[in-house]
Amino acid sequence: MKLEIELIDARLRAPFVSARTSVKARRLGLVRLQTADGTVGHGEAAPLEGYDAASLEDVLAALGDCREPLSHSNGEDHEALLNACA
């Protein structure tokens, strides 16, 4: 499988306001996985800092660690792939 990640700044329609901050835009990663037969899946890497334990950098590093196992995967053995990425 092939992993691609595109970083974008997603502007919010209205600011997200909490007791600690006001967020007008979020930095996130658009994730694209493509199998050898051309099947494509899309997702996002979008932790909300201050609420999620991980930062976007943490999530991107973890996805980077999965590049090698993904490149050797046919996408069928989900448990083995998850173990390799853990």
MINUVO-178604 format. One record per residue: residue number from 1; x, y, z of N, C-alpha, C in turn. Coordinates in nm, 4 decimals, always signed. Layout:
MINUVO-178604
NUM,X,Y,Z,X,Y,Z,X,Y,Z .
...
END
This chain:
MINUVO-178604
1,+0.0836,-0.1177,+0.0000,+0.0000,+0.0000,+0.0000,+0.0878,+0.1236,+0.0000 .
2,+0.0343,+0.2271,-0.0560,+0.1059,+0.3540,-0.0613,+0.0341,+0.4541,+0.0297 .
3,+0.1121,+0.5216,+0.1145,+0.0600,+0.6210,+0.2079,+0.1024,+0.7598,+0.1629 .
4,+0.0052,+0.8494,+0.1511,+0.0336,+0.9899,+0.1215,-0.0348,+1.0752,+0.2277 .
5,+0.0338,+1.1813,+0.2689,-0.0219,+1.2733,+0.3677,-0.0025,+1.4153,+0.3161 .
6,-0.1120,+1.4895,+0.3091,-0.1067,+1.6296,+0.2676,-0.1468,+1.7151,+0.3865 .
7,-0.0606,+1.8067,+0.4260,-0.0916,+1.8973,+0.5374,-0.1693,+2.0170,+0.4850 .
8,-0.2772,+2.0497,+0.5550,-0.3571,+2.1659,+0.5170,-0.3943,+2.2447,+0.6417 .
9,-0.4316,+2.3693,+0.6209,-0.4893,+2.4516,+0.7260,-0.6381,+2.4631,+0.6946 .
10,-0.7207,+2.4065,+0.7802,-0.8651,+2.4086,+0.7602,-0.9245,+2.5212,+0.8434 .
11,-0.9759,+2.6215,+0.7756,-1.0390,+2.7339,+0.8439,-1.1761,+2.6899,+0.8938 .
12,-1.2071,+2.7213,+1.0177,-1.3371,+2.6874,+1.0744,-1.4401,+2.7924,+1.0340 .
13,-1.5621,+2.7484,+1.0186,-1.6695,+2.8413,+0.9813,-1.6860,+2.9487,+1.0890 .
14,-1.6752,+2.9066,+1.2138,-1.6815,+2.9989,+1.3277,-1.5736,+2.9552,+1.4260 .
15,-1.5169,+3.0484,+1.5019,-1.4127,+3.0090,+1.5981,-1.4641,+2.9068,+1.6985 .
16,-1.3773,+2.8113,+1.7323,-1.4044,+2.7147,+1.8381,-1.3493,+2.7769,+1.9652 .
17,-1.4365,+2.8088,+2.0589,-1.3965,+2.8816,+2.1792,-1.4091,+2.7910,+2.3006 .
18,-1.3030,+2.7898,+2.3811,-1.3054,+2.7179,+2.5088,-1.2546,+2.8124,+2.6165 .
19,-1.2469,+2.7636,+2.7377,-1.1967,+2.8468,+2.8477,-1.0502,+2.8827,+2.8273 .
20,-0.9774,+2.7998,+2.7512,-0.8340,+2.8215,+2.7340,-0.7960,+2.8952,+2.6063 .
21,-0.8779,+2.8830,+2.5010,-0.8330,+2.9363,+2.3730,-0.9495,+2.9578,+2.2771 .
22,-0.9193,+3.0210,+2.1684,-1.0134,+3.0361,+2.0579,-0.9391,+2.9918,+1.9315 .
23,-0.9960,+2.8952,+1.8604,-0.9306,+2.8390,+1.7422,-1.0086,+2.8804,+1.6183 .
24,-0.9398,+2.9452,+1.5226,-1.0038,+2.9886,+1.3986,-0.9717,+2.8950,+1.2822 .
25,-0.8620,+2.8204,+1.2942,-0.8210,+2.7265,+1.1889,-0.7469,+2.6110,+1.2545 .
26,-0.7480,+2.4970,+1.1876,-0.6779,+2.3786,+1.2383,-0.5835,+2.3269,+1.1329 .
27,-0.4652,+2.2907,+1.1763,-0.3675,+2.2244,+1.0897,-0.3969,+2.0749,+1.0989 .
28,-0.4121,+2.0113,+0.9856,-0.4401,+1.8682,+0.9867,-0.3797,+1.8017,+0.8648 .
29,-0.3757,+1.6706,+0.8707,-0.3225,+1.5933,+0.7601,-0.4327,+1.5163,+0.6907 .
30,-0.4411,+1.5303,+0.5601,-0.5308,+1.4483,+0.4802,-0.4530,+1.3233,+0.4432 .
31,-0.5081,+1.2076,+0.4745,-0.4395,+1.0805,+0.4560,-0.5032,+1.0062,+0.3395 .
32,-0.4176,+0.9518,+0.2537,-0.4639,+0.8743,+0.1385,-0.3856,+0.7437,+0.1349 .
33,-0.4571,+0.6323,+0.1311,-0.3960,+0.5004,+0.1169,-0.4409,+0.4416,-0.0159 .
34,-0.3452,+0.3851,-0.0897,-0.3786,+0.3217,-0.2164,-0.3177,+0.1822,-0.2198 .
35,-0.4014,+0.0838,-0.2511,-0.3547,-0.0541,-0.2610,-0.2972,-0.0787,-0.3997 .
36,-0.2306,-0.1913,-0.4156,-0.1691,-0.2260,-0.5441,-0.2722,-0.2373,-0.6556 .
37,-0.3964,-0.2746,-0.6224,-0.4988,-0.2870,-0.7267,-0.5693,-0.1555,-0.7573 .
38,-0.5244,-0.0454,-0.6931,-0.5791,+0.0870,-0.7223,-0.6898,+0.1331,-0.6292 .
39,-0.7306,+0.0489,-0.5351,-0.8322,+0.0903,-0.4389,-0.7756,+0.2015,-0.3511 .
40,-0.8546,+0.3064,-0.3308,-0.8082,+0.4232,-0.2555,-0.9002,+0.4474,-0.1363 .
41,-0.8393,+0.4792,-0.0230,-0.9133,+0.5188,+0.0960,-0.8618,+0.6529,+0.1448 .
42,-0.9508,+0.7346,+0.1970,-0.9145,+0.8675,+0.2461,-0.9501,+0.8787,+0.3934 .
43,-0.8734,+0.9568,+0.4649,-0.9000,+0.9819,+0.6060,-0.8307,+1.1100,+0.6483 .
44,-0.8286,+1.1317,+0.7763,-0.7634,+1.2523,+0.8275,-0.6863,+1.2210,+0.9537 .
45,-0.5826,+1.2974,+0.9738,-0.5059,+1.2963,+1.0978,-0.5289,+1.4346,+1.1580 .
46,-0.6206,+1.4413,+1.2532,-0.6635,+1.5721,+1.3008,-0.6844,+1.5763,+1.4519 .
47,-0.5786,+1.5511,+1.5295,-0.5967,+1.5629,+1.6742,-0.6226,+1.7087,+1.7112 .
48,-0.7036,+1.7291,+1.8110,-0.7329,+1.8636,+1.8581,-0.6480,+1.8879,+1.9820 .
49,-0.5408,+1.9622,+1.9624,-0.4478,+1.9861,+2.0735,-0.5196,+2.0557,+2.1880 .
50,-0.4872,+2.0114,+2.3060,-0.5543,+2.0606,+2.4253,-0.6659,+1.9668,+2.4694 .
51,-0.7135,+1.8855,+2.3760,-0.8184,+1.7875,+2.4071,-0.7685,+1.6458,+2.3863 .
52,-0.6931,+1.6241,+2.2788,-0.6346,+1.4923,+2.2528,-0.4969,+1.4864,+2.3171 .
53,-0.4569,+1.3678,+2.3574,-0.3268,+1.3522,+2.4227,-0.2118,+1.3720,+2.3240 .
54,-0.2359,+1.3496,+2.1964,-0.1297,+1.3578,+2.0959,-0.1392,+1.4883,+2.0168 .
55,-0.0244,+1.5353,+1.9734,-0.0201,+1.6517,+1.8851,-0.0223,+1.6041,+1.7406 .
56,-0.0406,+1.6946,+1.6474,-0.0358,+1.6588,+1.5056,+0.1009,+1.6016,+1.4712 .
57,+0.2072,+1.6565,+1.5283,+0.3418,+1.6058,+1.5034,+0.3558,+1.4608,+1.5512 .
58,+0.2967,+1.4298,+1.6672,+0.2989,+1.2919,+1.7187,+0.2287,+1.1969,+1.6221 .
59,+0.1131,+1.2384,+1.5742,+0.0345,+1.1544,+1.4841,+0.1078,+1.1364,+1.3509 .
60,+0.1661,+1.2432,+1.2983,+0.2401,+1.2331,+1.1720,+0.3629,+1.1432,+1.1877 .
61,+0.4292,+1.1498,+1.3027,+0.5439,+1.0621,+1.3278,+0.4995,+0.9160,+1.3321 .
62,+0.3860,+0.8888,+1.3971,+0.3346,+0.7522,+1.4036,+0.2970,+0.7021,+1.2644 .
63,+0.2348,+0.7865,+1.1837,+0.2029,+0.7473,+1.0463,+0.3305,+0.7226,+0.9668 .
64,+0.4318,+0.8044,+0.9898,+0.5604,+0.7843,+0.9235,+0.6224,+0.6505,+0.9584 .
65,+0.6068,+0.6104,+1.0840,+0.6570,+0.4794,+1.1273,+0.5844,+0.3651,+1.0580 .
66,+0.4644,+0.3896,+1.0101,+0.3852,+0.2859,+0.9423,+0.4131,+0.2773,+0.7926 .
67,+0.4886,+0.3710,+0.7383,+0.5136,+0.3698,+0.5934,+0.5756,+0.2387,+0.5460 .
68,+0.6771,+0.1932,+0.6173,+0.7463,+0.0699,+0.5763,+0.6536,-0.0521,+0.5815 .
69,+0.5853,-0.0769,+0.6954,+0.4936,-0.1908,+0.6964,+0.3831,-0.1792,+0.5906 .
70,+0.3323,-0.0576,+0.5697,+0.2294,-0.0382,+0.4683,+0.2810,-0.0694,+0.3281 .
71,+0.4046,-0.0315,+0.3016,+0.4596,-0.0529,+0.1665,+0.4717,-0.2013,+0.1325 .
72,+0.4785,-0.2864,+0.2343,+0.4901,-0.4307,+0.2125,+0.3567,-0.5032,+0.2304 .
73,+0.2505,-0.4289,+0.2583,+0.1215,-0.4903,+0.2882,+0.0321,-0.4949,+0.1645 .
74,-0.0454,-0.6021,+0.1558,-0.1470,-0.6084,+0.0514,-0.2813,-0.5584,+0.1046 .
75,-0.2853,-0.5184,+0.2309,-0.4055,-0.4643,+0.2917,-0.5028,-0.5671,+0.3432 .
76,-0.4667,-0.6939,+0.3355,-0.5612,-0.7984,+0.3753,-0.5438,-0.8444,+0.5197 .
77,-0.4220,-0.8506,+0.5705,-0.3991,-0.8981,+0.7067,-0.3963,-0.7784,+0.8018 .
78,-0.5165,-0.7339,+0.8410,-0.5279,-0.6130,+0.9226,-0.4568,-0.6266,+1.0564 .
79,-0.4705,-0.7409,+1.1212,-0.4107,-0.7578,+1.2535,-0.2581,-0.7502,+1.2467 .
80,-0.1977,-0.8144,+1.1478,-0.0517,-0.8090,+1.1333,-0.0060,-0.6664,+1.1038 .
81,-0.0804,-0.5960,+1.0220,-0.0447,-0.4588,+0.9877,-0.0552,-0.3680,+1.1111 .
82,-0.1607,-0.3827,+1.1868,-0.1755,-0.3026,+1.3093,-0.0629,-0.3330,+1.4078 .
83,-0.0270,-0.4596,+1.4215,+0.0838,-0.4973,+1.5106,+0.2153,-0.4379,+1.4642 .
84,+0.2391,-0.4373,+1.3341,+0.3630,-0.3818,+1.2795,+0.3704,-0.2308,+1.3004 .
85,+0.2563,-0.1654,+1.3035,+0.2530,-0.0206,+1.3200,+0.2452,+0.0226,+1.4676 .
86,+0.2195,-0.0722,+1.5566,+0.1990,-0.0375,+1.6985,+0.3248,+0.0165,+1.7634 .
END
